[in-house]
């Protein structure tokens, strides 16, 4: 079983990652700004106060962990632009201070930079609202930054084109740079099965130093 430090545990995706990790017997430290917002109680869960944008705080809570997972989100478009890439930079800076003992880093990514069947990227589609483009490009910029990091073990997991709360089936397909589209013509995944895929990657690393994506 792994020892996991989790950021974003109160969010839509992070809460599912937390539930999935605890369900499988992992030990989790959820690092949050406001502990009162995290109402989950479990013998294997520790709630700690910290700031993902503070490398010293990151190092403090990551020390001794096997994996650090970041599922932080910025709410709206400007919030993502202000948080996603800066949080990745802070996470990397904090983990680097731990040297050879630094845990793996797994980050929740976006679908915007995935390739579509016409050879473009998801964010090139016509008619996308500005706030959504901002969210997509915030994740794209953060991924571009991660790809410059060669001294840490990192993985970025992009969801399908549509991700929303739903059923946990335990079934999904994986890809790398291309948007996965189902037989029904849709690209989708539930947050529950996204969490399954992320915890599977914790347990059996297959995508060190790269981005991968999941969908039905």
N, C-alpha and C positions, 0 to 999 in steps of 0.2 A: 504494500500500500504506500501511496505517496503522501508527502506533506506539501500542502498547497497554500500559497498566499494569494488571495483573490481580491482584486479591486473591482468595484462596480457590482457588488453582491446584492444591492437593493434594486438594480435595474431589471428590465424585462428579460434580457439575455443572462445577465449575471446571476439572477435569482434561480434560473433553471440550471446553470452550471453548478451553483452551490448545491441545489437539491440532488443533482445527478452524482456529484462527487461524494456527498454524504451517503447517498443510497448505496454506493459501491464500497463504502468502508474507508474512504480516504480521510485524512485529517486536514481540516481547513482553518486558516486564519483569515477572516474577512476584515479587510482594512477599509474603514469607512470614515467619513467626516462627522456623521451624525448617528451615533449608535442607536438612538431611539427608533430610527427608521427601520432597523433590521430586527424583526420580531421572531425570527427563527431561533429555536433552541434545540441543541443537540449535544450529546456528550463529546463528539469529535469536532465541535465548532468553537473557535475562540473569536471574539469580536475585539478588534483593536482600532484605536483612533490614529489616523495617519493621513498624509497628503501625497497623492500620486505625483504631484508637481514638485515635490521636494526630494531630491536625490538622497539626502541623508536619511529621511524618513523611509524611503524605499529600501535602502540598504539595511536599516534597522529591522524592518519587518520581513525582508527576504532572507536574512541570514539564517542558515540552517534548513531552509525549505528545499524541496526537490524541484518545484515548479512555481513560477509566478504567472498568474493569469490576469490579464487586464481586459475587463469588459466595460470599461468606463464609456459613457456617452455624454454628449454635450447638450442634449435636449433639442434645440433648434439649430439651424444652419450656422449662424455666427458662434453659437456655443461649441459646436463641433470644431469649427476652425480654430477656436481659441484653446481647445483642450486636447484633441486627438494627437496631432504631431508633437506638441509640447510634452504631453504625458509619455509618449514613446521615448522622447529624448531624455526625460527625467528617469524613466525606468532603466534605460540603458546606462545612463551615468551612474545611477545607484548600484546597479548590478556589477558594473566594472570595478567598483571599489572592493568587491568581494573576491576579486581575482579568480584563481582556479576553482574556488568553492562556489562560484556564482551559479544559481539555479537556472534551469531553462526558463525561457520567456515565451508564453503563448498569448497572442493578442487577437481580440475580436476585430475583424476587418470589415470592409464593405464590398458590395457587388459592383460598384460603379466602374471600376477599372477592368472588369472581366471582358473578354472578347465575345462579341456576338457573331452569329453565323454569317453576317455580311462583312465581317472583317473589321468592323468598327468596335467601339467600346460601349458598354451600357449607357454611360453618361452622354453619348453622342445622339441619343434618341431625341427626336423633335418633341417639343411641348413640355419638357420636364420643368417643374417649378423651380424658381431660384433657390429656395431653401433646401430642396432635395439635391440640387447640383452642389450646393455648398457642403452638405453632408458627404456626398460621394467624393468630392475632391479633397475634403479633409482626410478621409480614409486613404485616398490615393496618395496624397503627399506623405502621410505617415508610413505607408508601405514603401514608397520610394526611399524614405530615410532608413527604414529597417534594412533595405537591400544594400546599404553602405556599411552595415555592421558585420564584421567578419570575425570578431573576437568573442562573440557570445552565441549560445545555441538558442535560436529564435524560430518561431513558427507563427504565421499569420493565417487565420481561418476566415475566408470570405463566405458569407451565406449565399443562398440562391437569390434570384431577383426579388422574390417576395419572401419575407420571414415574418411569422406572426405566431402568437400562442396557439397551441392546438394539441394534438395527440402525440404521445410518445409511442412510436412503433418500433424503434431500435433499428429501422432500416433506412439506408441512404446510399447514394452513389457519391464518389469523389472524383474530382478533376483538379487541374492545375490553373491554367490561365483562361480557359474557355467557360463561358456561362453554360451550366448544365440545364437542359430543357427536357422535360418529361414527354411521354408519349401523347399527353393531352395538349402539348404545345406550351405548357406553362413551366416556369422556373420558380420552384417554391420549396420551402422547408419549414417545419414547425420549429419554434424556439426550443421545444423539448428535444427534438431529434438533432438539432444543431448542437445542443449541450451533450448529447450522447456522443456525437462525433468528436467534440473537443476533448471529452474525458477519455475516449478511446485513444486519442493522440497522446494524452498524458501517459496512459498505460502502455501503449505500444508506439513509440515514436517512429514515424515514417516520413516526416516532412521537415526535417531540420534545415534551417537556412532557406526556407522557401514559403510561398503562399500556396495554400490549396483551398478548394471550395467544395461545398456539399449541397446536394439537392436530392429530390426524389427522382 
